[in-house]
Amino acid sequence: MKKIFSLTDHFVNSRLDRWFRRNVCEVPQSLIEKNIRKGNIKVNNIKKKSSYKLQKKDQIIIYNIKFSASKNKKLNKKYIATKTDLSQSSSMFIENNENFVVINKPPGIAVQSGTKSRKNILDILRSTKEFEGSFPYTVHRIDKETTGVLIVAKNRKYAQLFTSLFRIRKIHKTYLGIVVGEIKKHKGTLKDELFYYEGKKKTKAIAITHYTVLDTNNNYSLLKLNPETGRKHQLRKQLLIHGHPILGDTKYRISENHASKKNTLMLHAYKINFSIAGDKYNFSAEPPLLFKKILKEKYLKIS
């Protein structure tokens, strides 16, 4: 069996292995490498490395690979957006232009599909009118239960641009978080060593977050949080380390006494700002009704 794919503009300069996962099927890297070595995956009928950057007018030729369901069946399936998903998606958009969108992500939906959740933002966006003729590229992530500002690129050029801006810390994010306990110091900086596991390998990374107390009482505090670094679960881990876990966090918490119902993590990506070619962009996302309700219940205000 032989299949020929013509490269679309969205994938110019994309690695061959990444193109394969996006357009053919999601399989382990080892399987892609094996099929490249066997000559089952070629570009313009020539063997190329998995890291080869695809160019305009390239043709990818696939030989002797079955595209039917296999042991990778679950991985092959994308989430199909429902009518409800699409009708609700229109209210998410804060900005929509030819190069990127900014959305206000609702709680309970992952940015990308994973082993524990098929429903995800990227698959929903693929089916919206805002992405007609475009492809959604993730450039950063926020946790499944976190709400608020999320940038999604519409083409590879802007995906690479945003990735570079995040790497050199030229994109500035502001979060709102309701935490357990009274914080008496009005402003400060949290600097901690966070530990992560990659398989069995333990690694550490420095995390830096600047905070301002917007309101506080004996039991709870409302914080404005500005992460300087972008570590996984940074805000949630750091606030737990300092004795003030985020309200509703079922993973990083002190005790069951402060555990809330599922899907009520009180962390909201409030604002984001950056510059591109001298043009300044500032976006903000309104906190969800539940966040405002909890603020009222805990006698806190956004000043």
NORBELDA-V398460 format. One record per run of one state. SS is the DSSP state (2 for helix, 1 for strand, 0 for the rest). FROM is the first residue (numbers start at 1). TO is the last residue. If there is no record, write none. Layout:
ss=<SS;SS>
from=<FROM;FROM>
to=<TO;TO>
This chain:
ss=<0;1;0;2;0;1;2;0;2;0;1;0;1;0;1;0;1;0;2;0;2;1;0;1;0;1;0;1;2;0;2;0;1;0;1;0;2;0;1;0;1;0;1;0;1;0;2;0;1;0;2;0;1;0;1;0;2;0>
from=<1;2;7;9;12;15;16;24;29;38;41;44;46;47;53;54;59;64;73;77;83;93;97;100;106;110;111;120;121;127;129;132;137;139;147;154;156;168;172;181;187;199;201;217;220;228;234;242;246;247;256;259;267;277;279;285;289;298>
to=<1;6;8;11;14;15;23;28;37;40;43;45;46;52;53;58;63;72;76;82;92;96;99;105;109;110;119;120;126;128;131;136;138;146;153;155;167;171;180;186;198;200;216;219;227;233;241;245;246;255;258;266;276;278;284;288;297;303>
